[in-house]
């Protein structure tokens, strides 16, 4: 599979949300978006932009304590946070596979279960910079390439 990598700099939380919205414009049921970054890097902020761009106007918050939230959007979104999981097997217990065909899946802290994700998952790395900006690196399969 051929991969495409893009890098953007987000100067504000709103800019991070806009990156999420741009990703949502290409989302379909079955897409898996893996969000990595240190605490406070902007994973949930990017997810907020993604979910709102798909038509949800309520609060979008981190699912750290609930583990996952479902949003009735088009396509529907399952937003999961694996930070509190201790073992990769707990990901299966969450039932995330139940949503793979019908939802876009946003996953914070996917490194808690590194072997669980499909090879065509979109990978989004967010790095806080010293100047307060965020470096956002998006890696995903090239469009039109099987």
N, C-alpha and C positions, 0 to 999 in steps of 0.2 A: 504494500500500500504506500502510495506517495503522500508525503505530508507537506503541509504549508505552515509556515510560521510567520506571524506578524508581531510587531512590538509597537506599543503605544505608550505615551506618557499622559497620565491623568493629573491635572493640576488641582482638582477639587473633587469632593464627593459627587457632585453633579456630573462631572466628566466621567467618573467611574461608572455611574449609573448609565450614562450615554453609551459606554462600551457594552454594558450588559444589554441595553436596548437593541444595539446593532446586532448582537449575537442572536437575540430573540427573533429578529426579523427573518432569520434563516432556520429557526427551530421547527422541528417536526416531531410527532410522537416517535419515541424510540431514541432520540438524541440524548446522549449522556454528556454532561458538562462537569468536569472535575475541577474544582476551585482550590488552589493551594496558596498558602501564604501564612506568615506569622499572625498571631492574634492581633487584631486591629488593622490589618493590612488593607481590608476593604472587600473581603469575600462576600459578606452579606450585602454590602452596598451595591456591588455588581449584580448580585442576585435580585435585589430590589428593582434595579433598572430593567432586568430581564423580565421579571414577573409583571411589572406595571406596563411594559410595552406590549404585553399580550392581553391587556384589558382589565387587569385587577387594580382597583383603586383603593383598597383597604391597606392596613398596615402590613408591611413585610418585615419580619424580624428574624433574628437568628434562631434556628431550631436547636440550639445547643442543649437545652433542657428537655424539650419535647421530642427530640431526635428527628422528627420530620413534620412538615406542614404540606398540605395539599391545597392547590389553588385552582379554582374553576375558571380556567382561561382557555384560549384556543391557540395551540393545544393545551390540555391540562398540564400543570407543573407539579412535580413532587420535589420539594426542597428538603434535603437531608443534611444533617451535621453529625459526623462520626467522631467528634472530638472526645466524647466521654466513653467510647467503646474501648474495651480492653483487648479483645481478641477479634481477628478477622471473621471468625465464624458468626459473630454477633450481627454482622451485616446481613447474613441470610435470615437471621431471626427477625430483622426489621421488615422483611418482606419486600425489599426493593425490587426484586425480580418481578413481582406482581405488576409493577408500574412500567416496566421497560417497553412494552409494546404500545401502551396507550397514553403515556405521559412523556413530556420532556423532563429529564431528571437532572437536577442541580445538586451536586454533592460537595459539601465543605469537608475538609480533612480526609480526602479519599486515600491518603497514604496509610490510614489505619487498616486498610484491606487492599494492599497493592495488587494482588492477583485477581481481584474480583471483577474488574472493569473490562468492558469490551475493547478490542484493539482499535476500534474506530471512534472511541470517546474523544471529545474535545477537551484539551487540557489548557487551563488558564492559570497562570502563575502571576501573583500580585506581590510586588516587592515595594515596601515603603522606602523612600529615598530620604537622605538627610535634609533636603530642601522642602520636605513635606509633600512632594509629588509621589505618585505611584507609577511604577514601571509595570506594565501589563503585557505579558507574553502569551499569545494564543497559538496553540499548535493543534491542527486538525487535518483530516484527510483533504486532499485537494478536491475541489469541485469537479465533477465530471470524470473522475478517475476511479475505476473499480479496482 
